[in-house]
């Protein structure tokens, strides 16, 4: 990940920036745009998963991660009332 936002659609913008920075023509974006929706889902999922993993690691290293709550199976709000 090169610092892209964790939102769908950011990949094409980053791709155009990378192509421009390495001196390649921007027409390459048009070729990739046809299959980008599938690639974008994979990139976004991987980026968000990585952000979550690093957040957990930092929280654990700082003593801020409540492992009992973290390891508890998910409970629906309707089950709590």
DSSP file (Angstrom, degrees, kcal/mol; ACC not computed):
  #  RESIDUE AA STRUCTURE BP1 BP2  ACC     N-H-->O    O-->H-N    N-H-->O    O-->H-N    TCO  KAPPA ALPHA  PHI   PSI    X-CA   Y-CA   Z-CA
    1    1 A X              0   0    0      0, 0.0    42,-0.0     0, 0.0     0, 0.0   0.000 360.0 360.0 360.0 133.4    0.0    0.0    0.0
    2    2 A X        -     0   0    0      0, 0.0     0, 0.0     0, 0.0     0, 0.0  -0.102 360.0 -73.7-109.5  35.6    1.4    3.4   -0.9
    3    3 A X  S    S+     0   0    0      1,-0.2     2,-0.1    44,-0.0     3,-0.1   0.761  77.0 163.4  85.7  24.8   -0.9    5.4    1.3
    4    4 A X        -     0   0    0      1,-0.1    -1,-0.2     2,-0.0     2,-0.1  -0.431  44.9 -99.9 -74.7 153.8   -4.1    5.0   -0.7
    5    5 A X        -     0   0    0      1,-0.1     2,-1.0    -2,-0.1     5,-0.2  -0.408  28.2-118.6 -70.2 149.1   -7.4    5.9    1.0
    6    6 A X  S    S+     0   0    0     41,-0.1     2,-0.3    -2,-0.1    -1,-0.1  -0.183  82.5 100.5 -82.7  44.3   -9.4    2.9    2.3
    7    7 A X  S >  S-     0   0    0     -2,-1.0     3,-1.4    41,-0.0     4,-0.2  -0.955  81.1 -99.0-128.2 147.2  -12.3    3.8    0.0
    8    8 A X  T 3  S+     0   0    0     -2,-0.3    33,-0.1     1,-0.2    29,-0.1  -0.348 104.7  32.2 -62.3 143.6  -13.4    2.3   -3.3
    9    9 A X  T 3> S+     0   0    0     27,-0.1     4,-0.7    28,-0.1     3,-0.4   0.224  84.7 103.0  97.5 -14.1  -12.3    4.3   -6.4
   10   10 A X  H <>  +     0   0    0     -3,-1.4     4,-2.3     1,-0.2     5,-0.2   0.729  66.6  73.7 -74.2 -19.9   -9.1    5.6   -5.0
   11   11 A X  H  > S+     0   0    0      1,-0.2     4,-2.7    -4,-0.2    -1,-0.2   0.884  92.5  51.1 -63.2 -41.2   -7.0    3.1   -7.0
   12   12 A X  H  > S+     0   0    0     -3,-0.4     4,-2.2     2,-0.2    -1,-0.2   0.878 110.5  49.7 -65.6 -36.3   -7.5    4.8  -10.4
   13   13 A X  H  X S+     0   0    0     -4,-0.7     4,-1.8     2,-0.2    -2,-0.2   0.935 113.4  45.4 -66.8 -44.9   -6.4    8.1   -9.0
   14   14 A X  H  X S+     0   0    0     -4,-2.3     4,-2.6     1,-0.2    -2,-0.2   0.890 111.0  54.6 -64.8 -37.9   -3.3    6.6   -7.4
   15   15 A X  H  X S+     0   0    0     -4,-2.7     4,-2.8     1,-0.2     5,-0.2   0.911 107.2  49.7 -61.8 -42.3   -2.6    4.7  -10.7
   16   16 A X  H  X S+     0   0    0     -4,-2.2     4,-2.0     1,-0.2    -1,-0.2   0.881 111.5  49.5 -65.2 -36.4   -2.7    7.9  -12.7
   17   17 A X  H  X S+     0   0    0     -4,-1.8     4,-2.2     2,-0.2    -2,-0.2   0.912 112.7  46.6 -66.7 -41.8   -0.3    9.5  -10.2
   18   18 A X  H  X S+     0   0    0     -4,-2.6     4,-1.8     2,-0.2     6,-0.2   0.921 112.0  50.2 -66.9 -43.4    2.1    6.6  -10.4
   19   19 A X  H  <>S+     0   0    0     -4,-2.8     5,-2.5     1,-0.2     4,-0.4   0.905 112.7  47.5 -61.1 -40.7    2.0    6.4  -14.2
   20   20 A X  H ><5S+     0   0    0     -4,-2.0     3,-1.0    -5,-0.2    -1,-0.2   0.905 109.8  52.5 -65.9 -41.4    2.7   10.2  -14.4
   21   21 A X  H 3<5S+     0   0    0     -4,-2.2    -1,-0.2     1,-0.3    -2,-0.2   0.806 112.0  44.8 -68.9 -28.3    5.6   10.0  -11.9
   22   22 A X  T 3<5S-     0   0    0     -4,-1.8    -1,-0.3    -5,-0.1    -2,-0.2   0.408 117.3-110.7 -95.7   3.4    7.3    7.2  -13.8
   23   23 A X  T < 5 +     0   0    0     -3,-1.0     2,-0.2    -4,-0.4    -3,-0.2   0.670  68.7 140.3  83.1  17.7    6.8    8.9  -17.2
   24   24 A X      < -     0   0    0     -5,-2.5    -1,-0.3    -6,-0.2    -2,-0.1  -0.640  59.1 -95.6 -92.0 153.4    4.2    6.5  -18.7
   25   25 A X    >   -     0   0    0     -2,-0.2     3,-1.4     1,-0.1     4,-0.1  -0.347  22.8-129.2 -68.7 147.5    1.3    7.7  -20.8
   26   26 A X  T >> S+     0   0    0      1,-0.3     3,-1.6     2,-0.2     4,-0.6   0.564  96.5  86.5 -72.3  -8.0   -2.0    8.2  -19.0
   27   27 A X  H 3> S+     0   0    0      1,-0.3     4,-1.1     2,-0.2     3,-0.4   0.735  74.1  73.2 -63.6 -20.1   -3.8    6.1  -21.7
   28   28 A X  H <> S+     0   0    0     -3,-1.4     4,-1.7     1,-0.2    -1,-0.3   0.785  87.4  61.7 -63.0 -27.3   -2.8    3.1  -19.6
   29   29 A X  H <> S+     0   0    0     -3,-1.6     4,-2.0     1,-0.2    -1,-0.2   0.890  99.1  54.8 -65.9 -39.0   -5.5    4.1  -17.1
   30   30 A X  H  X S+     0   0    0     -4,-0.6     4,-0.5    -3,-0.4    -1,-0.2   0.859 107.2  50.5 -63.6 -35.9   -8.2    3.7  -19.8
   31   31 A X  H >< S+     0   0    0     -4,-1.1     3,-0.6     1,-0.2     4,-0.3   0.909 115.4  41.5 -67.9 -42.4   -7.0    0.1  -20.5
   32   32 A X  H >X S+     0   0    0     -4,-1.7     3,-1.1     1,-0.2     4,-0.8   0.737  96.2  78.8 -79.3 -23.3   -7.1   -0.8  -16.8
   33   33 A X  H 3< S+     0   0    0     -4,-2.0     4,-0.4     1,-0.3     3,-0.3   0.785  84.8  64.0 -58.4 -28.5  -10.4    1.0  -16.1
   34   34 A X  T << S+     0   0    0     -3,-0.6    -1,-0.3    -4,-0.5     3,-0.2   0.848 116.8  25.3 -65.7 -34.8  -12.4   -1.9  -17.6
   35   35 A X  T X> S+     0   0    0     -3,-1.1     4,-1.6    -4,-0.3     3,-0.6   0.307  94.6 101.8-109.3   7.2  -11.3   -4.4  -15.0
   36   36 A X  H 3X  +     0   0    0     -4,-0.8     4,-3.4    -3,-0.3     5,-0.2   0.783  68.4  66.5 -67.9 -26.9  -10.6   -2.0  -12.2
   37   37 A X  H 3> S+     0   0    0     -4,-0.4     4,-1.6     2,-0.2    -1,-0.2   0.916 106.4  42.3 -62.7 -39.8  -13.8   -2.6  -10.2
   38   38 A X  H <> S+     0   0    0     -3,-0.6     4,-1.6     2,-0.2    -1,-0.2   0.926 117.8  45.9 -69.0 -44.9  -12.7   -6.2   -9.4
   39   39 A X  H  X S+     0   0    0     -4,-1.6     4,-2.6     1,-0.2    -2,-0.2   0.876 109.7  56.1 -64.3 -36.6   -9.1   -5.1   -8.7
   40   40 A X  H  X S+     0   0    0     -4,-3.4     4,-2.8     1,-0.2     5,-0.3   0.877 103.5  53.4 -65.4 -38.2  -10.4   -2.2   -6.6
   41   41 A X  H  X S+     0   0    0     -4,-1.6     4,-2.3    -5,-0.2    -1,-0.2   0.917 111.8  45.7 -61.9 -42.0  -12.4   -4.5   -4.4
   42   42 A X  H  X S+     0   0    0     -4,-1.6     4,-2.4     2,-0.2    -2,-0.2   0.929 114.5  47.4 -66.8 -45.2   -9.3   -6.6   -3.7
   43   43 A X  H  X S+     0   0    0     -4,-2.6     4,-2.5     2,-0.2    -2,-0.2   0.924 113.8  47.2 -61.9 -45.2   -7.1   -3.5   -3.1
   44   44 A X  H  X S+     0   0    0     -4,-2.8     4,-2.7     2,-0.2     5,-0.2   0.922 112.6  48.9 -65.0 -44.4   -9.6   -1.9   -0.7
   45   45 A X  H  X S+     0   0    0     -4,-2.3     4,-2.4    -5,-0.3    -1,-0.2   0.921 114.0  45.8 -60.9 -44.1  -10.2   -5.0    1.2
   46   46 A X  H  X S+     0   0    0     -4,-2.4     4,-2.2     2,-0.2    -1,-0.2   0.892 113.1  50.1 -66.0 -40.3   -6.5   -5.6    1.7
   47   47 A X  H  X S+     0   0    0     -4,-2.5     4,-2.2    -5,-0.2    -2,-0.2   0.924 113.1  45.1 -65.2 -45.2   -5.8   -2.0    2.6
   48   48 A X  H  X S+     0   0    0     -4,-2.7     4,-2.4     2,-0.2    -2,-0.2   0.910 112.8  51.2 -66.6 -41.7   -8.6   -1.9    5.3
   49   49 A X  H  X S+     0   0    0     -4,-2.4     4,-2.4    -5,-0.2    -1,-0.2   0.905 111.2  48.6 -62.1 -41.0   -7.5   -5.3    6.7
   50   50 A X  H  X S+     0   0    0     -4,-2.2     4,-2.4     2,-0.2     5,-0.2   0.902 110.2  51.0 -64.7 -41.6   -3.9   -4.1    7.0
   51   51 A X  H  X S+     0   0    0     -4,-2.2     4,-2.0     1,-0.2    -2,-0.2   0.906 112.0  47.7 -62.1 -41.4   -5.1   -0.9    8.7
   52   52 A X  H  X S+     0   0    0     -4,-2.4     4,-2.1     2,-0.2    -2,-0.2   0.911 111.4  50.1 -65.7 -42.9   -7.1   -2.9   11.2
   53   53 A X  H  X S+     0   0    0     -4,-2.4     4,-2.2     1,-0.2    -2,-0.2   0.921 112.2  46.5 -63.0 -44.3   -4.2   -5.3   11.9
   54   54 A X  H  X S+     0   0    0     -4,-2.4     4,-2.6     1,-0.2     5,-0.2   0.881 109.5  55.0 -67.6 -36.7   -1.8   -2.5   12.5
   55   55 A X  H  X S+     0   0    0     -4,-2.0     4,-2.4    -5,-0.2    -1,-0.2   0.914 109.6  47.4 -60.9 -42.1   -4.2   -0.6   14.7
   56   56 A X  H  X S+     0   0    0     -4,-2.1     4,-2.4     2,-0.2    -2,-0.2   0.905 111.7  50.3 -65.6 -41.5   -4.6   -3.8   16.9
   57   57 A X  H  X S+     0   0    0     -4,-2.2     4,-2.3     2,-0.2    -2,-0.2   0.912 112.8  45.8 -63.7 -42.5   -0.8   -4.2   17.1
   58   58 A X  H  X S+     0   0    0     -4,-2.6     4,-1.7     2,-0.2     6,-0.2   0.920 112.4  51.0 -67.0 -42.7   -0.2   -0.6   18.1
   59   59 A X  H  <>S+     0   0    0     -4,-2.4     5,-2.8    -5,-0.2     6,-0.9   0.902 111.7  48.0 -61.2 -40.8   -3.0   -0.8   20.7
   60   60 A X  H ><5S+     0   0    0     -4,-2.4     3,-1.1     4,-0.2    -1,-0.2   0.912 110.6  50.4 -66.4 -41.7   -1.5   -4.0   22.1
   61   61 A X  H 3<5S+     0   0    0     -4,-2.3    -1,-0.2     1,-0.3    -2,-0.2   0.794 112.9  47.2 -67.6 -26.6    1.9   -2.5   22.3
   62   62 A X  T 3<5S-     0   0    0     -4,-1.7    -1,-0.3    -5,-0.2    -2,-0.2   0.436 114.5-116.1 -92.1  -0.5    0.6    0.6   24.1
   63   63 A X  T < 5S+     0   0    0     -3,-1.1    -3,-0.2    -4,-0.4    -2,-0.1   0.720  85.7 114.8  74.7  20.6   -1.5   -1.5   26.5
   64   64 A X      < +     0   0    0     -5,-2.8     2,-0.6    -6,-0.2    -4,-0.2   0.472  42.8 100.5-100.8  -4.9   -4.8   -0.1   25.2
   65   65 A X        -     0   0    0     -6,-0.9     2,-1.2    -9,-0.1     3,-0.1  -0.747  62.0-150.3 -89.6 118.1   -6.2   -3.4   23.8
   66   66 A X     >  -     0   0    0     -2,-0.6     4,-2.5     1,-0.2     3,-0.3  -0.738  14.0-171.7 -85.2  95.7   -8.8   -5.0   26.0
   67   67 A X  H  > S+     0   0    0     -2,-1.2     4,-2.4     1,-0.2    -1,-0.2   0.787  79.1  59.6 -65.5 -28.8   -8.1   -8.6   25.0
   68   68 A X  H  > S+     0   0    0      2,-0.2     4,-0.6     1,-0.2    -1,-0.2   0.935 112.1  39.1 -64.8 -44.5  -11.1  -10.0   26.9
   69   69 A X  H >4 S+     0   0    0     -3,-0.3     3,-0.6     1,-0.2    -2,-0.2   0.898 115.5  54.0 -69.4 -39.9  -13.5   -7.8   24.8
   70   70 A X  H 3< S+     0   0    0     -4,-2.5    -2,-0.2     1,-0.2    -1,-0.2   0.879 112.5  42.4 -62.5 -39.6  -11.5   -8.4   21.6
   71   71 A X  H 3< S+     0   0    0     -4,-2.4     2,-0.3    -5,-0.2    -1,-0.2   0.503  89.0 107.6 -88.7  -5.1  -11.7  -12.2   22.0
   72   72 A X  S << S-     0   0    0     -3,-0.6     3,-0.1    -4,-0.6    -3,-0.0  -0.555  80.2-107.0 -73.7 134.1  -15.4  -12.3   23.0
   73   73 A X        -     0   0    0     -2,-0.3    -1,-0.1     1,-0.1     2,-0.1  -0.247  47.0 -87.0 -58.6 150.4  -17.6  -13.7   20.3
   74   74 A X        -     0   0    0     -3,-0.1     2,-0.4     1,-0.0    -1,-0.1  -0.348  43.9-161.3 -62.5 132.9  -19.8  -11.1   18.6
   75   75 A X        -     0   0    0     -3,-0.1     2,-0.1    -2,-0.1     5,-0.0  -0.974  17.2-125.0-119.4 130.6  -23.1  -10.5   20.3
   76   76 A X    >>  -     0   0    0     -2,-0.4     3,-1.1     1,-0.1     4,-0.8  -0.433  19.2-124.0 -70.3 145.7  -26.0   -8.8   18.5
   77   77 A X  H >> S+     0   0    0      1,-0.3     4,-0.9     2,-0.2     3,-0.9   0.850 111.4  60.7 -58.8 -35.2  -27.4   -5.7   20.2
   78   78 A X  H 34 S+     0   0    0      1,-0.3    -1,-0.3     2,-0.2     3,-0.2   0.790 100.5  55.2 -65.2 -26.0  -30.9   -7.3   20.3
   79   79 A X  H <4 S+     0   0    0     -3,-1.1    -1,-0.3     1,-0.2    -2,-0.2   0.716 100.0  61.0 -76.8 -21.1  -29.5  -10.1   22.4
   80   80 A X  H <<        0   0    0     -3,-0.9    -1,-0.2    -4,-0.8    -2,-0.2   0.792 360.0 360.0 -77.2 -28.2  -28.2   -7.6   25.0
   81   81 A X     <        0   0    0     -4,-0.9    -1,-0.2    -3,-0.2    -2,-0.1   0.472 360.0 360.0 -87.3 360.0  -31.7   -6.2   25.9
